Amino acid sequence: MNLAYFSSLAMVTATVIYLVALTAHAAEWASARRVDAGPSTTDGSPAASSATSSTAGTAARRDRIAADLTRVDRFGRMGLALTAVGAALHVAGVVLRGLAAGRPPWGNMYEFVSSTLAILVVGYLVLVWLGKMRWLGLPVTLLLSVGLGLAVTVFYVAVAPLVPALHSVWFVIHIIAAATAGAMFNVGGLASVLYLLRTRAERRGTVRGYVVRLPQPEVLDRVAYRAVAFAFPLWTFTIAAGSIWAEYAWGRYWGWDPKETWSLVTWVVYAAYLHARATAGWKGRRAAWLGVVGVAMFWWNFVGINLLVSGLHSYAGI
C-alpha cells in the first residue's frame, strides 16, 4: 500500500458518503412536500414561525407543521454533516494524489475532475458557513456524486509522470484558473436551474414543500449572476494562459484544437450572458436559460471533448 492507494481509497469513500448525503437531502426535499407554502428564508433554514402563522388553523395542525419542519431540518443537517465528512476525505484524496505523483495533481482528466469538484465542495461549505447557501445541498451533492463517481470509475488512471508538454509553470497557473472558474460556473448553473424550478412552480401556483424554502427568484438570479461574473475573468485568463502554454509546448499560441475551440465557445456564451444582462437588461428566465447553456458548454468541453474527440489535449489519456 502506498500514497496512491490511500488517495484512491479516500476518493471512493468520499463518493459513497456523497451518495448518502444526497439521499439525506432527497429525504429533506421529500419531507418538505408535507409543509404548506409560506415565507421562505434565504439560507434554507426552517421558517417555523412563518409557516406556522400562515397555516395555523388548529393546534394539531400547528403541531404537525412544527414536526414536519423539524424532520426537514434534521435531514438537511444530516446531509450537510455528511457532505463535510466527504469533503474532508475528498480533499485528502487530492492532496495524497499529488504527494504520490510528486507534482500538482492535475495531469489528466481524473485528477482535474476530482480537483475541480474539491474546490466546488469547499466553496459550497464556506458559503453555508457564512449562512448563504444551504439550499444548494441537493444539487451540489448530486453533482458531487455523479462527477466524483465517474472520476473514480471511468476516468481513473494510475499515477504517472507528466509528459514533457506539461512541464511548465503555466501548467499550474492554467489549471488552477480553469478549476476555480469551472467550480463557480457550476454554482451559477445550479442557481439558474433552481431559479427555473421556482419560477415554474410560481407560474403554476404550486409553490409548496421545499420549493418555498428556496430563496426568492431574484435572489437565485443574483447568485447565478455573481457566480458567473466571478468566474468569467478567470476563464478569460485560463484561455490566455493556455495560449502562452501552447506556444511553449507546441510552438503556436492558437491552433483551433477541439479543446481550444470549445473553450472559446464557452467563453462566448458567458460573454453573451454578461453582455445581455448589462446592456439589454436580461434577467430572469432568459438569463437563466443562457446560464444553463453556458454550464452545458463547459461540461461538454470538460468531458465530451476528452472522451469523444481526439486532439492535442489528449496527451494525458482521459
Buried (B, 14 or more C-beta within 10 A) or exposed (E): EEBBEBBBBBBBBBBBBBBBBBBBBBBBBEBBEBBBBBEBBBBBBBBBEBBBEEBEEEEEEBEBBBEBBEBBBBBBBBBBEBBBBBBBBBBBBBBBBBBBBEBBBBBBBBBBBBBBBBBBBBBBBEBBEEEBBBBBBBBBBBBBBBBBBBBBEEBBEEBEEBEEBBEBEBBBBBBBBBBBBBBBBBBBBBBBBBBBBBBEBBEEEEBBBBBBBBBBBEBBBBBBBBBBBBBBEBBBBBBBBBBBBBEBBEEEBEEEBBBBBBBBBBBEBBBBBBEBBEEEEBBBBBBBBBBBBBBBBBBBBBBBBBEEBEBBBBBBEB
